[in-house]
């Protein structure tokens, strides 16, 4: 994600495992696509989740999702899955995400949503404040 708030983009292809018997992406798999894009967005900011857990004892967990489906993705489609931070709190983040069909002419919106992730202590899963150094790193993304 750039300092201008432009969405992070992650390319992805639809595989057999992502589809139903009709070759259409199973609706719940969009949440997996969003997860991968969020993980790669954090990684692009130098935030690796396993290392974060080891160093801080905390982890991000999904606390709420809202997804709207516009068009289906199909087997072998090339997608662009985006992530853009839209709200930053002391204990949670809200990220806008979308899955777009990559085509030669234009990108077609397939699905969009918002994901709220909260910070918890890994051992107890009790809510906690996001460490200040993480909030600082995220400061340039809003």
Backbone bond lengths (Angstrom), bond angles and torsions (degrees), N, CA, C in turn:
res aa  C-N    CA-C-N  psi(-1)  N-CA   C-N-CA  omega(-1)  CA-C   N-CA-C  phi
1 X - - - 1.443 - - 1.515 108.69 -
2 X 1.257 116.73 140.09 1.460 120.81 -178.25 1.520 110.71 -93.67
3 X 1.341 116.61 163.36 1.459 120.04 177.52 1.529 113.87 -59.51
4 X 1.311 118.06 -18.26 1.459 120.44 -179.65 1.523 112.21 -81.97
5 X 1.313 118.16 -1.27 1.448 121.19 179.83 1.513 113.34 87.75
6 X 1.325 116.89 8.16 1.460 120.85 177.68 1.520 109.05 -64.56
7 X 1.298 117.45 143.95 1.455 122.16 -176.63 1.528 111.80 -69.57
8 X 1.328 115.06 140.24 1.456 122.33 170.28 1.526 106.59 -68.84
9 X 1.323 117.16 142.10 1.466 121.08 -179.62 1.507 110.25 -123.86
10 X 1.340 116.53 136.13 1.445 122.35 178.63 1.529 108.79 -129.08
11 X 1.344 118.13 120.85 1.468 120.27 179.32 1.533 111.04 -76.90
12 X 1.312 115.35 146.20 1.453 121.00 -177.69 1.525 108.76 -152.32
13 X 1.315 116.94 149.91 1.462 121.52 175.05 1.521 108.79 -116.17
14 X 1.324 116.40 147.03 1.464 121.83 178.59 1.530 108.60 -85.19
15 X 1.330 116.07 125.50 1.466 123.13 179.24 1.530 110.43 -108.66
16 X 1.340 115.52 168.23 1.465 120.80 178.00 1.518 111.39 -49.98
17 X 1.327 116.14 -44.74 1.467 120.63 -176.24 1.518 113.41 -61.21
18 X 1.329 117.33 -17.84 1.464 122.13 -178.52 1.529 112.63 -88.40
19 X 1.330 117.09 -11.19 1.463 120.37 -169.70 1.529 112.90 -110.39
20 X 1.325 113.71 164.85 1.454 120.93 173.31 1.535 108.45 -92.52
21 X 1.316 117.29 -171.75 1.465 121.55 -177.08 1.531 113.01 -61.81
22 X 1.333 116.88 -22.15 1.460 120.90 -179.86 1.512 113.70 -90.56
23 X 1.339 116.92 3.11 1.457 119.93 -180.00 1.522 113.71 79.90
24 X 1.332 116.94 14.42 1.464 122.45 179.41 1.530 108.08 -104.38
25 X 1.340 116.87 140.98 1.463 120.44 -179.33 1.521 109.82 -60.12
26 X 1.321 115.28 127.72 1.461 122.73 176.14 1.526 107.98 -64.01
27 X 1.323 116.86 134.24 1.473 121.18 -170.15 1.530 114.14 -55.01
28 X 1.309 118.74 -38.01 1.471 121.25 -177.93 1.525 111.99 -68.44
29 X 1.321 117.49 -21.04 1.464 119.83 -178.78 1.525 112.94 -69.96
30 X 1.322 117.52 -18.96 1.462 118.52 174.38 1.526 110.49 -62.06
31 X 1.332 117.09 -33.44 1.468 120.26 176.87 1.527 110.40 -65.74
32 X 1.328 117.11 -35.76 1.470 120.01 174.96 1.529 110.60 -65.81
33 X 1.328 116.36 -41.97 1.458 120.06 178.00 1.532 110.07 -61.18
34 X 1.337 116.36 -43.23 1.461 120.58 178.78 1.531 110.40 -62.41
35 X 1.319 117.23 -41.01 1.473 121.54 179.37 1.529 110.71 -60.46
36 X 1.309 116.51 -45.22 1.466 119.89 -179.93 1.529 110.66 -62.26
37 X 1.313 116.96 -42.55 1.460 120.36 179.97 1.527 111.11 -65.42
38 X 1.342 117.19 -42.22 1.474 119.72 177.79 1.518 111.37 -62.38
39 X 1.326 116.53 -41.61 1.463 120.82 179.27 1.522 110.65 -62.38
40 X 1.318 117.34 -44.15 1.458 120.84 179.94 1.528 111.62 -70.56
41 X 1.330 117.28 -32.41 1.464 120.82 174.29 1.527 109.62 -61.57
42 X 1.342 116.71 -49.32 1.464 119.79 178.06 1.526 111.05 -60.54
43 X 1.322 116.64 -42.99 1.468 120.76 178.83 1.532 110.70 -60.02
44 X 1.341 116.94 -38.07 1.466 120.38 179.15 1.529 111.66 -65.09
45 X 1.326 116.11 -21.63 1.465 121.87 177.21 1.526 111.85 -92.47
46 X 1.345 116.46 3.85 1.460 120.57 -179.34 1.517 113.16 83.88
47 X 1.327 116.96 17.51 1.466 121.53 -179.23 1.520 108.27 -108.96
48 X 1.334 116.18 101.73 1.467 121.25 177.63 1.521 107.62 -99.25
49 X 1.315 116.44 123.61 1.452 120.65 -168.38 1.532 114.57 -64.94
50 X 1.315 118.71 -38.20 1.464 119.85 178.40 1.525 110.81 -66.03
51 X 1.310 116.44 -44.79 1.467 120.72 177.92 1.525 110.47 -63.51
52 X 1.329 116.42 -38.50 1.455 121.29 178.28 1.528 110.85 -60.03
53 X 1.314 115.90 -44.56 1.471 120.21 178.48 1.529 110.98 -62.04
54 X 1.328 115.65 -44.37 1.467 119.97 -179.29 1.522 111.77 -63.26
55 X 1.324 117.32 -37.62 1.473 121.37 -175.29 1.528 113.60 -84.80
56 X 1.337 116.75 -33.28 1.464 119.18 -173.42 1.527 113.74 -112.15
57 X 1.325 117.13 -19.35 1.465 120.06 -175.20 1.517 112.72 78.15
58 X 1.331 117.12 9.01 1.457 120.66 -179.37 1.512 112.48 -120.46
59 X 1.329 114.79 161.98 1.462 121.40 178.45 1.530 109.59 -144.55
60 X 1.313 115.26 158.41 1.451 121.07 171.34 1.525 108.71 -89.57
61 X 1.320 116.56 139.82 1.464 121.84 174.95 1.535 108.15 -131.95
62 X 1.308 116.00 147.00 1.459 120.28 177.18 1.523 108.16 -75.90
63 X 1.339 115.83 129.20 1.464 120.25 179.55 1.530 112.81 -113.37
64 X 1.345 116.59 -19.32 1.463 119.23 179.56 1.520 109.39 -160.19
65 X 1.315 115.88 140.78 1.465 120.97 174.69 1.526 109.54 -132.92
66 X 1.298 115.03 145.39 1.457 122.49 171.09 1.521 105.54 -135.61
67 X 1.323 116.62 122.91 1.463 120.40 -177.38 1.525 109.55 -131.78
68 X 1.312 114.95 136.87 1.465 121.16 174.07 1.518 107.77 -120.16
69 X 1.317 115.60 133.74 1.457 121.99 -178.50 1.523 108.93 -105.27
70 X 1.336 116.25 127.90 1.458 121.18 -178.17 1.529 112.05 -105.74
71 X 1.331 115.98 -47.67 1.467 122.07 -178.55 1.521 108.01 -145.86
72 X 1.323 117.54 154.20 1.467 118.74 179.81 1.528 113.19 -83.27
73 X 1.311 114.93 146.82 1.469 121.14 167.65 1.519 106.34 -93.10
74 X 1.317 115.85 153.32 1.468 120.78 -175.72 1.525 110.66 -128.40
75 X 1.300 114.76 165.45 1.456 122.65 178.89 1.526 110.54 -47.83
76 X 1.327 116.61 133.01 1.468 126.08 177.97 1.526 114.98 75.17
77 X 1.335 118.93 -2.17 1.459 119.58 176.09 1.522 110.61 -61.57
78 X 1.321 115.42 146.02 1.462 121.27 171.27 1.525 107.38 -96.74
79 X 1.321 115.69 128.47 1.458 121.40 -178.07 1.519 110.57 -116.76
80 X 1.299 114.91 157.08 1.456 123.42 166.55 1.524 104.59 -118.48
81 X 1.331 116.77 121.89 1.458 120.65 179.86 1.524 107.29 -112.69
82 X 1.319 115.89 126.24 1.458 121.11 -172.51 1.532 112.01 -107.42
83 X 1.311 114.70 160.82 1.464 122.65 173.03 1.521 107.45 -145.61
84 X 1.343 115.34 132.59 1.474 120.00 179.71 1.522 108.48 -144.99
85 X 1.310 116.05 122.30 1.460 121.52 178.81 1.521 109.16 -68.02
86 X 1.348 116.27 124.91 1.464 118.83 179.60 1.527 112.45 -115.22
87 X 1.337 116.65 -18.46 1.463 118.73 177.70 1.523 109.20 -151.49
88 X 1.325 114.76 136.58 1.464 120.34 -178.66 1.518 108.44 -127.38
89 X 1.329 116.36 120.12 1.455 121.19 176.80 1.517 110.13 -115.15
90 X 1.305 116.33 -175.61 1.461 120.79 -179.65 1.523 112.80 -72.40
91 X 1.338 116.40 -28.23 1.464 119.68 -176.72 1.522 113.74 -126.23
92 X 1.340 117.20 -0.99 1.463 118.42 -179.06 1.526 111.10 -153.16
93 X 1.327 114.15 162.35 1.461 123.00 176.97 1.521 107.84 -128.48
94 X 1.327 116.83 147.12 1.459 120.53 171.00 1.518 107.20 -116.33
95 X 1.328 114.86 127.34 1.455 121.83 -175.56 1.525 109.11 -120.24
96 X 1.323 115.93 128.12 1.462 121.41 173.91 1.521 107.24 -86.36
97 X 1.320 115.76 135.37 1.463 119.55 -178.69 1.511 110.63 -136.47
98 X 1.325 115.59 153.90 1.455 120.69 176.08 1.518 109.83 -148.68
99 X 1.318 114.33 154.07 1.462 122.11 172.26 1.518 106.28 -116.51
100 X 1.319 115.42 124.71 1.460 122.19 -176.85 1.515 109.87 -120.30
101 X 1.296 116.73 139.89 1.458 121.49 173.26 1.515 107.86 -79.46
102 X 1.312 115.74 124.11 1.463 120.56 178.59 1.523 107.95 -84.86
103 X 1.322 116.39 123.53 1.462 120.26 177.05 1.517 108.06 -135.60
104 X 1.314 115.67 169.35 1.460 120.34 -179.01 1.523 111.62 -68.12
105 X 1.315 117.42 -30.31 1.462 121.11 -176.11 1.523 112.73 -88.01
106 X 1.332 116.76 -48.64 1.457 120.90 -175.29 1.528 109.48 -161.95
107 X 1.318 115.61 167.74 1.456 120.28 174.20 1.525 107.63 -93.97
108 X 1.337 115.97 131.34 1.460 122.01 -177.30 1.526 108.45 -106.82
109 X 1.334 117.01 127.56 1.458 121.56 179.92 1.524 110.52 -70.17
110 X 1.325 115.89 122.58 1.457 121.88 178.30 1.527 111.20 -100.82
111 X 1.313 115.93 -44.21 1.451 120.88 -176.31 1.519 108.54 -155.03
112 X 1.337 115.94 150.60 1.458 121.08 178.42 1.518 108.79 -147.38
113 X 1.316 114.78 155.64 1.448 117.77 179.02 1.505 112.62 -172.00
114 X 1.309 114.03 178.46 1.456 120.80 173.17 1.516 107.73 -124.11
115 X 1.305 114.84 142.97 1.453 122.39 -179.75 1.521 107.05 -126.60
116 X 1.327 116.26 126.48 1.464 120.59 173.40 1.524 107.12 -100.20
117 X 1.334 115.61 125.50 1.455 119.61 175.05 1.524 108.25 -116.19
118 X 1.317 114.54 134.67 1.451 120.35 179.72 1.518 110.54 -109.45
119 X 1.316 115.83 157.90 1.462 122.19 178.43 1.524 107.77 -99.30
120 X 1.331 116.04 130.04 1.467 121.35 178.90 1.513 109.88 -134.53
121 X 1.331 115.07 158.60 1.458 120.62 170.88 1.524 106.33 -71.76
122 X 1.316 117.43 127.62 1.461 120.97 -173.99 1.527 112.48 -61.62
123 X 1.317 117.81 -40.25 1.464 121.15 -175.50 1.526 112.81 -69.69
124 X 1.325 117.25 -38.93 1.471 120.67 -174.27 1.526 113.63 -107.53
125 X 1.317 116.89 -15.90 1.466 124.41 -173.80 1.529 112.28 62.43
126 X 1.330 117.13 22.10 1.455 121.44 175.90 1.529 109.09 -81.15
127 X 1.338 116.73 138.56 1.463 119.72 177.89 1.524 111.27 -58.37
128 X 1.329 115.19 145.67 1.459 121.61 179.78 1.523 108.37 -147.72
129 X 1.313 116.07 171.09 1.463 120.81 176.46 1.527 109.83 -79.89
130 X 1.313 114.64 142.07 1.459 119.99 175.21 1.532 107.45 -66.19
131 X 1.331 118.30 131.74 1.466 119.82 179.50 1.534 111.79 -54.53
132 X 1.329 115.19 141.33 1.468 122.03 -176.15 1.524 112.43 -55.75
133 X 1.348 117.68 -38.85 1.470 118.88 -178.32 1.533 111.40 -65.44
134 X 1.339 117.46 -29.44 1.472 119.54 176.45 1.525 110.50 -72.33
135 X 1.322 116.15 -43.38 1.468 119.23 178.43 1.523 110.48 -61.30
136 X 1.343 116.46 -37.88 1.457 119.98 177.13 1.528 111.34 -63.13
137 X 1.326 116.54 -42.39 1.459 120.57 -179.75 1.524 110.71 -65.24
138 X 1.318 116.88 -34.80 1.458 121.38 179.70 1.521 112.47 -78.30
139 X 1.309 117.83 -14.19 1.467 123.02 -176.37 1.526 111.82 -55.65
140 X 1.315 118.00 -37.05 1.463 120.89 -176.82 1.519 113.04 -78.80
141 X 1.341 117.66 -2.65 1.464 119.17 -175.30 1.518 113.88 -99.80
142 X 1.315 118.91 -6.36 1.462 119.86 -178.03 1.514 111.39 -97.95
